[in-house]
């Protein structure tokens, strides 16, 4: 790397100086600046093999700087730095032109490893681009190239080494707020699902009603992934980061706990909104009665049934997150999310965060909504104990198995598991 040049754009002097020392030792000729405008000018006037750019700088959005760097110096390898990591931000940085993403604080070994991996990825993409160009020339066809989605192997690497690490290093306050939002977003999906299907069954039958319930519920994960939030079931993919030893098992469990409780609070908030807004009165209380019936059905499941339904659910949910990461455009993310989420709801699988909305909503309406339609529903087993023991516990266990084992561990085994050393002859 002795002939390579690097530009570092960051408003923190300590980050600039430390990175300058690290990469000077690696053989780079390093140029630093705290001014994003100057950084863009330097990138326009001179070529840099690698550009490190901070996400948050006074007066500038680092995402826009990255996009502009991609225009002015498309041959450079751009790596995003951020002290406020999230799945949405990592995805957005990659979409804007960054080759990789690293979260503050980082060690010299971590930042050099990310840069080396980004350089290799850039070289790999260039080789693929050359191959495609030669193929086009050879066939004398000149189609307009589309935006490439990421391969499963690239997603596996991103989930394990970037997203999982970013979640562990995010500030606790950020994780809590994003967890609350995720719980609320899933609650919105649940409320919409009940609102559009509460009177459909008698008209179109069970099958189409379940399909429409799933289609409406997909709103929840779309909001989580595209708007940005921390969802416990999606975070089950962090298991791959533990397996690659990028994070520890204890750190993962701590973050799961924070996100799980925050999801619960956000979901209950939407359940209270349903109660206090009076929306349950729709159809002379039929909407409220439908919400209570959903809750009763969920707490009436056997422990084993709920657990297995939880496995199937999060297998599909984590695949939805996985495919959304593959897409480079918002419309692609929407389609990637819609079908798996519609599928798990229509099939009848169980999602622990969704049930943090559905069952408390039924309990609240049972106790405090004054409606003959709700009073007519048999609710003998609709209690907080039944919610926690008969549904939330087994469904949560099942969700961890479905997302962590069948998606996180499976793709780790397929793409990231270290090859065994050959036996000596």
Steps between C-alpha positions, in 0.01 A plus 500: 500500500805728492380698198141550614348832608229550762269794580337519845203737559393525865418791732666330800870585526579189705348271234692674223835478677458141617391379154785696342753320721341159444493522121835675469642191668317291239682685222231747396562863410230657717324837452261614777237771527226599743313693229265290281498767228878491485490123493273506196734749330802281571320195363417691182854631446702191589447125500486310830496122516305503830278768656378478862200725565316573826121476502419798723684831458392858579293636214535186288326166466774243448262293286482786248879538512539127423258527208691802366833320541358212297429747220829692517734209565319180398824298493574569869414253773271691740456377859239660730577577866221557754450530872125440453471162324178324396380251240330775300804726506738221397271406213465864392879552507551197274225620269655847470831358379696395809677165474481434874405649836680520835363614836673719757684426719728263309843353550786535250456135411128545436534805273786348298306175458192688375709702252676189371168321456350804321797517262464131419127542444563794266751295301255211481223727372732653241593153374134410473428826317780431250365151444151633435635764262697242303193280479292790370761595240534139392129465438471848342215586731494820703228481768479764768655345814274475803575555865653185641368345815735344753574129497412274796869470590541879508190531718637235737827693531316830553265357765783334695783753478317832462136497611540267798804691625321831445207391713726407792697827483195728465428730799248353745269800461495458122422129528219566749334768286526291184363199693198702611441608141523143372242380752269784396553431129411133543200612703390722212522199271290294741239775537475542123471125454204475738340819365480376141394141575268512802186463282647321194466136601125478444536652154815348345584205725790411729773458239470838331446668837830356627673612181374857546599494868854408401515757222396775742729382779806525272480878561664439838829352375513745209501783755764325710742434213450807281434766765755340733433331835626215721279189498578206729411235245720657233781533752503122536727512191773633731576134575712498183718779649553287811598202286754710306627629839439864403288540816462299820198290598453711817497826301238355267277390790524845662390671179223247449370576848492876447333471160248240623379719788494809278297310239255399775456862611448623144248227420296567817495869408313418177265268692417794729447725198245250367317508834515875570430613143168318491592340167384168644141632470515459120209288376311538828791348689567223246860615457555484876337156521726377218807629686393317816433179304852517352646531850291211634607276212866574564494423874301183429790336314691219665861571604640273229270637232598858581872413499489327161293781350764740631771305316321527166422866553849630561650278235292703254545835678880472499491396135301817432770708675770303315345563158436867580874538564563352155298769326655831396169685461206571729249338266713185504499501880121532503453193280768309692312564825143460376492135394669333802302713748172448319586131494568453872179680599284319245647163604428572867848518649568697820719812544592599856510877438171492307346314794632771732238713325222252420459343845530815717257670261251219562553519878455878507179483295364211708541697824429859397303513175124532558355304209239224475693346210815470713307381805362213290850357442605218733816625671549267797864425410595853388733603784844656534634169631366314196652766276846465653512124564278339237593724208785749538752257651459212250465732202816689597695173529364391163587836340861474623527151351337601172708812440821410679537137394322470167622831356794641699680172569405348163656778294800516734551130434457546126726803448694605810600185686881471499633221283657211688877478474611203289621202696878452488606223266 
